[in-house]
């Protein structure tokens, strides 16, 4: 059996994989999405408070970011593996894969908030305060939608 090489893409593939190793996907609330319309603290600080809880403010932890990203990990690994394989024929495969992984993780984090999985329900006093302010929602972390909509991803060099 003989093998005929019609095109050697090994250098391009190695370069693409080395490029992937120099980048990472960050999922969360970047400072550019931090502002809120109600003049309160920013979305990033609000997200951190809810992710970890606050004993001072009597807010229980409602982790959404770390568990949301963790839930997407297997799917992201598959996408990145496929991207590395596609680098033989597509010079943009790595960037496409990193962006696809970012979208998958972003969606998973948002799904975690919407599903409320593992969240401590809102207290009656919190629900009453929301009602007094004209808010109708009864889900934790979702009152105006600003926090949920601020969750995104970026691909950056390490």
C-alpha positions in Angstrom: 0.0 0.0 0.0 1.4 3.4 -0.9 0.3 6.9 0.2 0.4 9.9 -2.1 0.5 13.3 -0.5 -1.3 15.8 -2.6 -1.1 18.7 -0.2 0.8 18.9 3.1 -1.2 21.0 5.6 0.7 19.9 8.7 2.4 23.2 9.2 -1.0 25.0 9.0 -2.6 22.6 11.4 0.2 22.9 13.9 0.1 26.7 13.7 -3.7 26.6 14.2 -3.4 24.4 17.3 -0.6 26.5 18.7 -2.8 29.6 18.1 -5.7 27.8 20.0 -3.4 27.2 22.9 -2.7 30.9 23.1 -6.4 31.8 23.4 -9.1 31.2 25.9 -12.9 31.6 26.1 -14.2 33.7 29.0 -17.8 33.5 30.0 -19.5 35.9 32.3 -20.3 39.6 32.6 -17.7 41.9 31.0 -17.3 45.5 32.2 -18.8 46.7 28.9 -22.1 45.0 29.9 -21.9 46.0 33.5 -24.3 49.0 33.5 -27.9 48.9 34.7 -30.8 51.1 33.8 -31.9 51.4 37.4 -28.8 53.1 38.7 -28.0 50.3 41.2 -24.7 48.4 41.4 -23.4 46.9 38.2 -24.3 43.6 36.7 -20.9 42.1 37.4 -21.1 42.9 41.1 -24.7 41.8 41.3 -23.7 38.5 39.6 -20.8 37.9 42.0 -23.1 38.6 45.0 -25.7 36.0 43.8 -23.1 33.5 42.7 -21.5 33.5 46.1 -24.2 34.8 48.4 -23.9 37.6 50.9 -24.2 37.0 54.6 -24.2 40.8 55.3 -27.2 41.3 53.0 -28.8 37.9 53.9 -28.7 36.7 50.3 -28.2 33.0 49.8 -25.8 31.8 47.2 -27.5 31.0 43.9 -24.6 29.7 41.8 -25.2 30.1 38.1 -21.9 30.9 36.4 -19.6 28.1 37.5 -22.3 25.3 37.4 -23.6 26.6 34.0 -20.1 26.5 32.4 -19.4 23.1 34.0 -22.7 21.7 32.6 -21.5 22.7 29.1 -17.9 21.4 29.4 -18.4 18.1 27.7 -20.2 19.7 24.7 -17.5 22.4 24.5 -14.7 19.7 24.5 -16.5 17.9 21.6 -16.8 21.2 19.6 -13.1 22.1 20.2 -12.0 18.6 19.3 -13.9 18.8 16.0 -12.4 22.3 15.4 -8.9 20.8 15.7 -9.8 18.1 13.3 -11.3 20.6 10.8 -8.1 22.7 11.0 -6.7 20.4 8.3 -9.1 21.8 5.7 -10.3 25.1 7.3 -7.8 27.7 8.4 -10.6 29.4 10.5 -11.8 26.2 12.2 -10.1 27.0 15.5 -11.6 30.5 15.8 -15.0 29.0 14.8 -14.7 26.3 17.4 -13.7 28.8 20.2 -16.7 31.0 19.4 -19.0 28.0 19.2 -17.8 26.8 22.6 -18.4 30.3 24.0 -21.9 30.4 22.7 -22.6 26.9 24.2 -21.3 27.9 27.6 -23.1 31.3 27.5 -26.4 29.5 26.7 -25.8 27.0 29.5 -25.3 29.8 32.1 -28.4 31.5 31.0 -30.4 28.2 31.1 -29.2 27.7 34.7 -30.7 31.1 35.7 -34.0 30.5 33.9 -34.4 27.0 35.2 -33.6 28.1 38.8 -32.0 24.6 39.3 -30.6 24.4 42.8 -31.6 27.9 43.7 -33.0 28.9 47.1 -36.5 30.3 46.4 -37.1 34.0 47.0 -38.4 34.8 50.4 -42.0 36.1 50.9 -40.6 39.5 51.9 -38.6 39.8 48.7 -41.7 38.8 46.6 -43.8 41.4 48.5 -41.1 44.1 47.9 -41.1 43.3 44.2 -44.8 43.5 44.1 -44.8 46.9 45.7 -42.4 48.1 43.1 -44.6 46.8 40.3 -42.4 43.8 39.4 -44.3 40.7 38.5 -41.6 38.0 38.3 -41.1 35.5 41.1 -37.8 34.0 39.9 -34.5 34.7 41.6 -32.0 36.7 39.5 -34.7 37.7 37.0 -36.5 40.9 37.7 -35.6 43.2 34.8 -33.7 40.8 32.6 -30.6 43.0 32.6 -28.4 40.6 34.5 -29.5 37.7 32.3 -28.9 39.7 29.1 -25.5 40.8 30.3 -24.0 37.3 30.3 -21.8 36.8 27.3 -18.5 35.3 26.2 -15.3 36.6 24.7 -12.3 34.9 23.0 -9.1 36.5 24.1 -5.4 35.8 23.9 -4.0 34.5 27.2 
